[in-house]
């Protein structure tokens, strides 16, 4: 690599380990309209969670739990 005058490049060693997981709990309600059931109204609701652990060799482990509710509603028309 050629040297650049006035620029001092620093190298970083990434030596950490990341573990984690994602989970979701969902309830779904759906109602069909019409004889042929071409129109559907639906609603989803539940909770979503994310857990992660980062292990740094020099300073130890840190963990984090993020969670929250979510709601989704809508309708679908089939042709």
N, CA, C and O atoms as a MOPAC input file, in Angstrom:
PM7 MOZYME 1SCF
protein

 N      0.84700 1    -1.16700 1     0.00000 1
 C      0.00000 1     0.00000 1     0.00000 1
 C      0.89700 1     1.23600 1     0.00000 1
 O      1.79300 1     1.34600 1     0.83700 1
 N      0.67200 1     2.14800 1    -0.90900 1
 C      1.52000 1     3.33900 1    -0.94800 1
 C      1.23700 1     4.26100 1     0.23200 1
 O      0.11200 1     4.34500 1     0.72500 1
 N      2.26800 1     4.93700 1     0.66300 1
 C      2.15400 1     5.89200 1     1.77300 1
 C      1.52000 1     7.19000 1     1.27600 1
 O      1.83600 1     7.66200 1     0.18400 1
 N      0.63000 1     7.76100 1     2.07600 1
 C      0.01300 1     9.04800 1     1.76700 1
 C      0.56100 1    10.05700 1     2.77200 1
 O      0.49200 1     9.84000 1     3.98200 1
 N      1.10100 1    11.15300 1     2.26600 1
 C      1.71900 1    12.16100 1     3.13400 1
 C      0.64000 1    12.83700 1     3.97300 1
 O     -0.36800 1    13.29300 1     3.43300 1
 N      0.84000 1    12.90500 1     5.28900 1
 C     -0.07500 1    13.59000 1     6.18600 1
 C     -1.23200 1    12.74100 1     6.68200 1
 O     -2.06200 1    13.22800 1     7.45000 1
 N     -1.30900 1    11.48600 1     6.26400 1
 C     -2.41000 1    10.62400 1     6.70600 1
 C     -1.81800 1     9.43600 1     7.44900 1
 O     -0.98900 1     8.70000 1     6.91300 1
 N     -2.25500 1     9.26100 1     8.68900 1
 C     -1.78700 1     8.15700 1     9.51900 1
 C     -2.93600 1     7.15500 1     9.68700 1
 O     -3.85100 1     7.39000 1    10.47700 1
 N     -2.89000 1     6.04200 1     8.95000 1
 C     -3.94900 1     5.04400 1     9.02200 1
 C     -3.80700 1     4.21900 1    10.28200 1
 O     -2.71200 1     3.77100 1    10.62300 1
 N     -4.93700 1     4.01800 1    10.98600 1
 C     -4.98100 1     3.18000 1    12.17200 1
 C     -5.68500 1     1.87900 1    11.81300 1
 O     -6.69000 1     1.88900 1    11.10200 1
 N     -5.16500 1     0.77200 1    12.29700 1
 C     -5.83000 1    -0.50700 1    12.07100 1
 C     -6.63600 1    -0.86500 1    13.31000 1
 O     -6.22700 1    -0.57300 1    14.43400 1
 N     -7.75000 1    -1.48000 1    13.10200 1
 C     -8.60600 1    -1.90500 1    14.20400 1
 C     -8.74800 1    -3.42000 1    14.15800 1
 O     -8.90300 1    -4.01100 1    13.08900 1
 N     -8.69200 1    -4.03300 1    15.32400 1
 C     -8.88000 1    -5.46700 1    15.42000 1
 C    -10.26100 1    -5.72100 1    16.01700 1
 O    -10.52700 1    -5.36600 1    17.16500 1
 N    -11.12500 1    -6.33400 1    15.23100 1
 C    -12.46500 1    -6.65000 1    15.70200 1
 C    -12.43700 1    -8.07700 1    16.21200 1
 O    -12.32000 1    -9.02800 1    15.43900 1
 N    -12.54500 1    -8.21300 1    17.52700 1
 C    -12.43800 1    -9.52700 1    18.14600 1
 C    -13.55300 1    -9.69900 1    19.17300 1
 O    -13.29900 1   -10.08700 1    20.31300 1
 N    -14.78300 1    -9.41100 1    18.76700 1
 C    -15.90000 1    -9.60100 1    19.67900 1
 C    -16.87000 1   -10.62300 1    19.09600 1
 O    -16.82700 1   -10.92900 1    17.90400 1
 N    -17.73300 1   -11.13900 1    19.94200 1
 C    -18.67800 1   -12.17500 1    19.53400 1
 C    -20.09000 1   -11.67500 1    19.80000 1
 O    -20.36800 1   -11.11500 1    20.86100 1
 N    -20.97700 1   -11.87600 1    18.83900 1
 C    -22.35500 1   -11.41400 1    18.94500 1
 C    -23.30100 1   -12.60500 1    18.87700 1
 O    -23.23800 1   -13.40600 1    17.94400 1
 N    -24.17600 1   -12.71600 1    19.86800 1
 C    -25.21300 1   -13.73800 1    19.90800 1
 C    -26.56100 1   -13.03000 1    20.01900 1
 O    -26.62800 1   -11.90700 1    20.52100 1
 N    -27.61800 1   -13.66200 1    19.56400 1
 C    -28.91800 1   -13.03900 1    19.73700 1
 C    -30.03500 1   -13.85000 1    19.11900 1
 O    -29.82700 1   -14.91400 1    18.53600 1
 N    -31.22600 1   -13.30300 1    19.26900 1
 C    -32.39600 1   -13.96500 1    18.70100 1
 C    -33.54700 1   -12.98000 1    18.59400 1
 O    -33.57000 1   -11.94300 1    19.25700 1
 N    -34.50100 1   -13.33100 1    17.74000 1
 C    -35.69000 1   -12.51600 1    17.52900 1
 C    -36.90100 1   -13.41500 1    17.68900 1
 O    -36.90200 1   -14.54400 1    17.19800 1
 N    -37.92800 1   -12.93300 1    18.36600 1
 C    -39.15500 1   -13.70500 1    18.53800 1
 C    -40.37500 1   -12.82400 1    18.34600 1
 O    -40.32600 1   -11.61400 1    18.56300 1
 N    -41.46400 1   -13.44500 1    17.93700 1
 C    -42.70300 1   -12.70100 1    17.72500 1
 C    -43.89100 1   -13.56100 1    18.13200 1
 O    -43.94600 1   -14.74700 1    17.80700 1
 N    -44.83500 1   -12.96600 1    18.83700 1
 C    -46.08700 1   -13.60200 1    19.20500 1
 C    -47.19300 1   -12.81900 1    18.51400 1
 O    -47.28800 1   -11.60400 1    18.68200 1
 N    -48.03800 1   -13.51100 1    17.72900 1
 C    -49.04000 1   -12.82400 1    16.92000 1
 C    -50.41200 1   -13.46500 1    17.08900 1
 O    -50.54400 1   -14.68800 1    17.13800 1
 N    -51.42600 1   -12.61700 1    17.17700 1
 C    -52.81800 1   -13.03900 1    17.10200 1
 C    -53.40500 1   -12.42500 1    15.84200 1
 O    -53.21700 1   -11.23700 1    15.57800 1
 N    -54.11700 1   -13.23500 1    15.06200 1
 C    -54.69100 1   -12.73600 1    13.80500 1
 C    -56.18800 1   -12.99700 1    13.79800 1
 O    -56.65000 1   -14.09700 1    14.10200 1
 N    -56.93700 1   -11.94900 1    13.44100 1
 C    -58.37900 1   -12.03400 1    13.25400 1
 C    -58.67500 1   -11.70200 1    11.79700 1
 O    -58.15400 1   -10.73000 1    11.25000 1
 N    -59.51900 1   -12.52300 1    11.17800 1
 C    -59.85000 1   -12.30400 1     9.77200 1
 C    -61.33600 1   -12.56200 1     9.57500 1
 O    -61.88700 1   -13.52900 1    10.10000 1
 N    -61.97700 1   -11.68000 1     8.81000 1
 C    -63.39700 1   -11.80600 1     8.52400 1
 C    -63.60500 1   -11.68400 1     7.02300 1
 O    -63.13900 1   -10.72800 1     6.40200 1
 N    -64.30400 1   -12.64800 1     6.44200 1
 C    -64.56100 1   -12.64600 1     5.00400 1
 C    -65.94700 1   -12.07800 1     4.72800 1
 O    -66.90400 1   -12.36300 1     5.44900 1
 N    -66.04200 1   -11.27200 1     3.67400 1
 C    -67.30400 1   -10.64200 1     3.30300 1
 C    -67.77200 1   -11.17100 1     1.95200 1
 O    -66.95500 1   -11.50100 1     1.09300 1
 N    -69.09100 1   -11.25200 1     1.76500 1
 C    -69.65500 1   -11.66100 1     0.48500 1
 C    -69.79100 1   -13.15900 1     0.35800 1
 O    -69.21600 1   -13.92600 1     1.13100 1
 N    -70.57100 1   -13.56200 1    -0.64100 1
 C    -70.80200 1   -14.98400 1    -0.88900 1
 C    -69.53500 1   -15.70600 1    -1.33100 1
 O    -69.26700 1   -16.83300 1    -0.91200 1
 N    -68.77600 1   -15.05200 1    -2.16800 1
 C    -67.55300 1   -15.68000 1    -2.69200 1
 C    -66.32600 1   -15.37000 1    -1.83300 1
 O    -65.22100 1   -15.82300 1    -2.12800 1
 N    -66.52800 1   -14.60900 1    -0.79000 1
 C    -65.45700 1   -14.24400 1     0.15500 1
 C    -64.27100 1   -13.60700 1    -0.55700 1
 O    -63.12200 1   -13.96200 1    -0.29300 1
 N    -64.54500 1   -12.66700 1    -1.45700 1
 C    -63.48000 1   -11.99000 1    -2.19400 1
 C    -62.89600 1   -10.81400 1    -1.40900 1
 O    -61.78600 1   -10.36900 1    -1.70400 1
 N    -63.61600 1   -10.31500 1    -0.43200 1
 C    -63.13600 1    -9.20000 1     0.39300 1
 C    -62.89100 1    -9.73200 1     1.80100 1
 O    -63.76400 1   -10.36000 1     2.40000 1
 N    -61.71100 1    -9.47800 1     2.31200 1
 C    -61.35600 1    -9.91600 1     3.65900 1
 C    -60.82900 1    -8.73800 1     4.45400 1
 O    -60.02700 1    -7.94500 1     3.96100 1
 N    -61.28700 1    -8.63500 1     5.68200 1
 C    -60.81600 1    -7.62600 1     6.62300 1
 C    -60.00700 1    -8.36600 1     7.68500 1
 O    -60.44300 1    -9.40000 1     8.19200 1
 N    -58.82800 1    -7.83700 1     8.02300 1
 C    -57.99300 1    -8.54400 1     8.98900 1
 C    -57.33100 1    -7.56600 1     9.96600 1
 O    -57.21500 1    -6.36900 1     9.70300 1
 N    -56.90900 1    -8.11700 1    11.08600 1
 C    -56.15400 1    -7.35700 1    12.09100 1
 C    -55.15100 1    -8.30400 1    12.73800 1
 O    -55.49600 1    -9.41900 1    13.12800 1
 N    -53.92600 1    -7.85500 1    12.84500 1
 C    -52.86400 1    -8.59500 1    13.52800 1
 C    -52.42300 1    -7.78300 1    14.73700 1
 O    -52.38300 1    -6.55400 1    14.68300 1
 N    -52.09900 1    -8.45600 1    15.80500 1
 C    -51.57500 1    -7.78000 1    16.98600 1
 C    -50.69300 1    -8.73000 1    17.76800 1
 O    -50.87500 1    -9.94700 1    17.71100 1
 N    -49.74800 1    -8.18300 1    18.49000 1
 C    -48.87000 1    -9.03900 1    19.27800 1
 C    -47.69200 1    -8.27900 1    19.84900 1
 O    -47.72600 1    -7.05800 1    20.00200 1
 N    -46.65800 1    -9.02400 1    20.15900 1
 C    -45.43300 1    -8.45100 1    20.72100 1
 C    -44.23700 1    -9.00800 1    19.95800 1
 O    -44.23000 1   -10.15900 1    19.52200 1
 N    -43.23500 1    -8.16200 1    19.81100 1
 C    -42.01200 1    -8.55000 1    19.12000 1
 C    -40.83600 1    -8.30900 1    20.06400 1
 O    -40.75800 1    -7.26900 1    20.71800 1
 N    -39.91900 1    -9.28200 1    20.12800 1
 C    -38.77800 1    -9.18600 1    21.03800 1
 C    -37.46600 1    -9.43900 1    20.31400 1
 O    -37.41300 1   -10.21600 1    19.36000 1
 N    -36.40700 1    -8.77900 1    20.77200 1
 C    -35.06500 1    -8.98000 1    20.22700 1
 C    -34.09300 1    -8.99600 1    21.40100 1
 O    -34.10100 1    -8.09000 1    22.23400 1
 N    -33.26000 1   -10.02800 1    21.46200 1
 C    -32.27800 1   -10.16400 1    22.53800 1
 C    -30.89800 1   -10.34300 1    21.92700 1
 O    -30.72000 1   -11.13800 1    21.00400 1
 N    -29.93400 1    -9.61600 1    22.43500 1
 C    -28.57200 1    -9.75300 1    21.91600 1
 C    -27.55300 1    -9.68900 1    23.05400 1
 O    -27.74900 1    -8.98600 1    24.04600 1
 N    -26.47100 1   -10.43200 1    22.88800 1
 C    -25.33200 1   -10.44000 1    23.82100 1
 C    -24.07800 1   -10.18400 1    22.99600 1
 O    -23.83400 1   -10.86900 1    22.00200 1
 N    -23.28900 1    -9.20800 1    23.40200 1
 C    -22.00900 1    -8.93500 1    22.75600 1
 C    -20.91300 1    -9.20500 1    23.77400 1
 O    -20.93000 1    -8.65300 1    24.87400 1
 N    -19.96300 1   -10.05300 1    23.40900 1
 C    -18.85300 1   -10.41800 1    24.29100 1
 C    -17.57500 1    -9.75600 1    23.78700 1
 O    -17.03000 1   -10.13300 1    22.75000 1
 N    -17.10900 1    -8.76100 1    24.54100 1
 C    -15.84800 1    -8.09200 1    24.22900 1
 C    -14.74300 1    -8.75300 1    25.04900 1
 O    -14.90100 1    -8.91400 1    26.25900 1
 N    -13.63800 1    -9.13600 1    24.43300 1
 C    -12.59900 1    -9.85300 1    25.17900 1
 C    -11.95700 1    -9.04000 1    26.29900 1
 O    -11.52700 1    -9.61700 1    27.29700 1
 N    -11.88200 1    -7.73200 1    26.16400 1
 C    -11.17100 1    -6.94200 1    27.17300 1
 C    -12.08100 1    -6.32800 1    28.23200 1
 O    -11.61500 1    -6.06800 1    29.34200 1
 N    -13.36400 1    -6.08600 1    27.93600 1
 C    -14.23100 1    -5.39900 1    28.90200 1
 C    -15.40700 1    -6.23800 1    29.37800 1
 O    -16.13900 1    -5.78000 1    30.25500 1
 N    -15.63200 1    -7.42600 1    28.85900 1
 C    -16.71200 1    -8.28400 1    29.32900 1
 C    -17.88900 1    -8.35700 1    28.36800 1
 O    -17.78600 1    -8.00300 1    27.19400 1
 N    -19.02500 1    -8.83400 1    28.91300 1
 C    -20.22200 1    -9.03900 1    28.09800 1
 C    -21.28600 1    -7.99200 1    28.41600 1
 O    -21.42000 1    -7.54800 1    29.55700 1
 N    -22.02700 1    -7.61300 1    27.40500 1
 C    -23.15400 1    -6.70200 1    27.55300 1
 C    -24.34400 1    -7.32400 1    26.84000 1
 O    -24.21100 1    -7.87700 1    25.74800 1
 N    -25.52400 1    -7.22700 1    27.48000 1
 C    -26.72200 1    -7.77600 1    26.84700 1
 C    -27.79600 1    -6.70100 1    26.74700 1
 O    -27.76400 1    -5.68900 1    27.44700 1
 N    -28.75900 1    -6.95900 1    25.84000 1
 C    -29.80200 1    -5.98100 1    25.58800 1
 C    -31.08000 1    -6.71600 1    25.19000 1
 O    -31.05600 1    -7.60800 1    24.34200 1
 N    -32.19600 1    -6.33200 1    25.81200 1
 C    -33.49900 1    -6.87700 1    25.47100 1
 C    -34.37700 1    -5.72500 1    24.99400 1
 O    -34.63600 1    -4.78000 1    25.73900 1
 N    -34.82800 1    -5.81200 1    23.75600 1
 C    -35.74800 1    -4.82800 1    23.19700 1
 C    -37.06700 1    -5.52700 1    22.91800 1
 O    -37.07200 1    -6.64000 1    22.39300 1
 N    -38.18300 1    -4.89900 1    23.25700 1
 C    -39.47300 1    -5.49900 1    22.98200 1
 C    -40.50400 1    -4.40200 1    22.83200 1
 O    -40.30300 1    -3.26800 1    23.26900 1
 N    -41.59700 1    -4.75500 1    22.21700 1
 C    -42.67100 1    -3.80100 1    22.06100 1
 C    -43.86500 1    -4.41000 1    21.35200 1
 O    -43.73500 1    -5.40900 1    20.64400 1
 N    -45.02500 1    -3.80700 1    21.54400 1
 C    -46.22800 1    -4.29300 1    20.87500 1
 C    -46.30600 1    -3.78600 1    19.44000 1
 O    -45.65300 1    -2.80700 1    19.07700 1
 N    -47.11100 1    -4.46500 1    18.63600 1
 C    -47.36600 1    -3.98700 1    17.27900 1
 C    -48.78400 1    -4.35900 1    16.87500 1
 O    -49.34400 1    -5.34600 1    17.35200 1
 N    -49.35500 1    -3.55300 1    15.98900 1
 C    -50.69900 1    -3.77800 1    15.46600 1
 C    -50.67600 1    -3.48900 1    13.97400 1
 O    -50.08400 1    -2.50800 1    13.52500 1
 N    -51.33100 1    -4.35900 1    13.21400 1
 C    -51.45700 1    -4.15400 1    11.77100 1
 C    -52.89600 1    -4.47300 1    11.39600 1
 O    -53.42700 1    -5.50500 1    11.80700 1
 N    -53.53400 1    -3.60000 1    10.61900 1
 C    -54.91400 1    -3.81600 1    10.19900 1
 C    -55.03900 1    -3.48000 1     8.72000 1
 O    -54.29900 1    -2.64400 1     8.20300 1
 N    -55.97600 1    -4.13200 1     8.04100 1
 C    -56.16400 1    -3.83100 1     6.63400 1
 C    -57.25800 1    -4.65700 1     6.00500 1
 O    -57.99000 1    -5.37900 1     6.68300 1
 N    -57.35600 1    -4.53800 1     4.70900 1
 C    -58.32300 1    -5.34000 1     3.96800 1
 C    -57.69100 1    -5.80000 1     2.66100 1
 O    -56.74200 1    -5.20200 1     2.15400 1
 N    -58.25400 1    -6.88800 1     2.13400 1
 C    -57.73100 1    -7.47800 1     0.90800 1
 C    -58.89600 1    -7.78100 1    -0.02400 1
 O    -59.91100 1    -8.34000 1     0.39100 1
 N    -58.73400 1    -7.40600 1    -1.28200 1
 C    -59.73200 1    -7.67200 1    -2.29600 1
 C    -59.12300 1    -8.61400 1    -3.33200 1
 O    -58.05700 1    -8.32900 1    -3.87900 1
 N    -59.78900 1    -9.72300 1    -3.60200 1
 C    -59.32700 1   -10.68100 1    -4.59700 1
 C    -60.18400 1   -10.54000 1    -5.85900 1
 O    -61.38600 1   -10.28700 1    -5.77200 1
 N    -59.57100 1   -10.70000 1    -7.01100 1
 C    -60.28900 1   -10.62700 1    -8.28700 1
 C    -60.29700 1   -11.97000 1    -8.95400 1
 O    -60.85400 1   -12.11600 1   -10.04200 1

